[in-house]
Amino acid sequence: MLQRICMSKPHEDDDDDYESIEGRDFFRQMHGRRTNLLNPTYLLPADDDEIQRSNLMHRLIRFIFSGRIYVGPTKEVLQFGPYRQALDLGTGRGEWAVELCEEFSWVFTTGVDIVPIQFLEVPERCRFEIWDINMRDMPYADGCFDMIHARAVLTGIRDYPHFIRQIGRILRPGGLVLLIEPGLMQYANNKPEDAYMFGSGPRGWFTLWETYRSCLSMLGVDVTVPQRLKELLEGTGLFEDIQDFKATIPEPSEESGTNLGAFIDKGVLTVGQLQWMAYDLLLPALKPMFMSLGMLEARADRIIKDAQTDLYYGNSDFKLASHMHIVHARRNETDWY
Ligand SMILES: C[S@@+](CC[C@H](N)C(=O)[O-])C[C@H]1O[C@@H](n2cnc3c(N)ncnc32)[C@H](O)[C@@H]1O
């Protein structure tokens, strides 16, 4: 079993993070970027640019949830104290875990990740642990959490159905799970990639996403999970009141037009612009993954550059968009076997 390390102790320099704790290393260099050492499936970087990308996603989700970091019956589930426990799986910097604590003064949160990149000054009720959430048995007692949140972690999970069953085990009856995953299929002019004949559509953009999905499949990640979250929760028999919805980014009606990053003059960031900035950081972040799976550097650079060309100077004939898949559900009374 992997060692669990609690890192809730405050630190003076909030920008610092730990390269090693108690002599144990958590990072390695991979093709010019810092990545994690614990989980060979997760090949996205764990460095400052990646932290910035997660922060953009966090802000984007707040847009989608009308300023909040949750949807569904969160307040109802957390309301009756004296204290409540929430878990954030794949917490990243820990924004969600910290902000939930700040909003609900009686809630204790635990954030889990494979790298120690979390805020070092956090509320006393917030703690972080470092371990791999692919673990067969998560190190918690049955039914001990009131709420479990997992956002944008699919690319590090080898067996998502098992992951959901573990969530069902450690959630109390009536407890709430909130899963959020960005779709891995792209859209142009409201049509999915596969509706375009070979050679048509924004080719650079689509080729990058095809390559990304193939790499994830090679790493054992099921790229169809985002659009199947509801079905996967239903399949366990452990959940009820399962609600799912899909946010299109940007929304077709958004004032900036329907294209990603179509900047408007008002100085107001829209969902599309946040997504554009996040994609701007994602494209170079994929290079270590492409190369570590055997792609030559020149080919990786070409794929990324062609996608950047579509993103930066995209032909206005193609309005790019993607989906954010969101599902929440309550744990039912079924026993865990
Ligand atoms: C894209 S970031 C999202 C961070 C955060 N959930 C958010 O939405 O802002 C994915 C995070 O999941 C973590 N992660 C990926 N696979 C993991 C695993 N198997 N166990 C624990 N953490 C994992 C990564 O280290 C990274 O910090």
Ligand as a Chemical Component Dictionary entry (heavy atoms), coordinates in Angstrom:
data_LIG
# 
_chem_comp.id                   LIG 
_chem_comp.type                 NON-POLYMER 
_chem_comp.pdbx_formal_charge   0 
_chem_comp.three_letter_code    LIG 
# 
loop_
_chem_comp_atom.comp_id 
_chem_comp_atom.atom_id 
_chem_comp_atom.alt_atom_id 
_chem_comp_atom.type_symbol 
_chem_comp_atom.charge 
_chem_comp_atom.model_Cartn_x 
_chem_comp_atom.model_Cartn_y 
_chem_comp_atom.model_Cartn_z 
_chem_comp_atom.pdbx_ordinal 
LIG C1  C1  C 0  -6.307  18.310 -14.616 1  
LIG S1  S1  S 1  -5.856  18.278 -12.931 2  
LIG C2  C2  C 0  -7.391  18.716 -12.153 3  
LIG C3  C3  C 0  -7.191  19.222 -10.743 4  
LIG C4  C4  C 0  -8.475  19.551 -9.994  5  
LIG N1  N1  N 0  -9.327  18.378 -9.815  6  
LIG C5  C5  C 0  -9.228  20.627 -10.703 7  
LIG O1  O1  O 0  -10.247 20.317 -11.326 8  
LIG O2  O2  O -1 -8.807  21.784 -10.635 9  
LIG C6  C6  C 0  -5.779  16.536 -12.573 10 
LIG C7  C7  C 0  -5.178  16.262 -11.217 11 
LIG O3  O3  O 0  -5.429  14.898 -10.901 12 
LIG C8  C8  C 0  -4.251  14.340 -10.364 13 
LIG N2  N2  N 0  -4.290  12.897 -10.623 14 
LIG C9  C9  C 0  -4.304  12.272 -11.819 15 
LIG N3  N3  N 0  -4.355  10.949 -11.661 16 
LIG C10 C10 C 0  -4.360  10.720 -10.328 17 
LIG C11 C11 C 0  -4.372  9.533  -9.541  18 
LIG N4  N4  N 0  -4.410  8.335  -10.107 19 
LIG N5  N5  N 0  -4.373  9.656  -8.190  20 
LIG C12 C12 C 0  -4.352  10.876 -7.611  21 
LIG N6  N6  N 0  -4.342  12.039 -8.313  22 
LIG C13 C13 C 0  -4.337  11.959 -9.657  23 
LIG C14 C14 C 0  -3.127  15.051 -11.094 24 
LIG O4  O4  O 0  -1.898  14.979 -10.402 25 
LIG C15 C15 C 0  -3.675  16.463 -11.188 26 
LIG O5  O5  O 0  -3.301  17.230 -10.080 27 
# 
loop_
_chem_comp_bond.comp_id 
_chem_comp_bond.atom_id_1 
_chem_comp_bond.atom_id_2 
_chem_comp_bond.value_order 
_chem_comp_bond.pdbx_ordinal 
LIG C1  S1  SING 1  
LIG S1  C2  SING 2  
LIG S1  C6  SING 3  
LIG C2  C3  SING 4  
LIG C3  C4  SING 5  
LIG C4  N1  SING 6  
LIG C4  C5  SING 7  
LIG C5  O1  DOUB 8  
LIG C5  O2  SING 9  
LIG C6  C7  SING 10 
LIG C7  O3  SING 11 
LIG C7  C15 SING 12 
LIG O3  C8  SING 13 
LIG C8  N2  SING 14 
LIG C8  C14 SING 15 
LIG N2  C9  SING 16 
LIG N2  C13 SING 17 
LIG C9  N3  DOUB 18 
LIG N3  C10 SING 19 
LIG C10 C11 SING 20 
LIG C10 C13 DOUB 21 
LIG C11 N4  SING 22 
LIG C11 N5  DOUB 23 
LIG N5  C12 SING 24 
LIG C12 N6  DOUB 25 
LIG N6  C13 SING 26 
LIG C14 O4  SING 27 
LIG C14 C15 SING 28 
LIG C15 O5  SING 29 
# 
